[in-house]
């Protein structure tokens, strides 16, 4: 199986401190989350973590959108 970046690795490519885009803001905030599961690729495990620990995430729909973007990027 081909190597795939973790979701966190992908998310870090979306950082932009000047952007008002929700995914960029999510990435900016996740960068400072010391306990973020940085090696994780699994949607359910990431979702569980974020629901319990990511007070900086205004809505899980932001994560859903970011995860969709991640899956599209990793599919080729």
C-alpha positions, 0 to 999 in steps of 0.5 A, a space after each residue: 500500500 502506498 504511503 499516505 500523509 496523516 490528516 494532520 500533515 494534510 491539515 498543516 498545508 491548509 494553514 493561513 493566518 490571514 485567511 477567514 476560511 474555516 478550514 484554514 482557521 481550523 488548521 491554524 488552531 490545530 497547529 497549537 493543539 499539543 494532543 492532536 492525533 498527528 499520525 491518525 488517518 481514520 475519520 472516526 478516531 479523528 472525529 471522536 478526538 475533535 468532539 471531545 477536545 477541540 473547543 477551537 472548532 466551531 462546528 464538526 462540519 468544518 472537520 467534515 469539509 477538511 476531511 473530504 478535501 484530505 480524502 480527495 488529495 490522498 486518492 491520487 
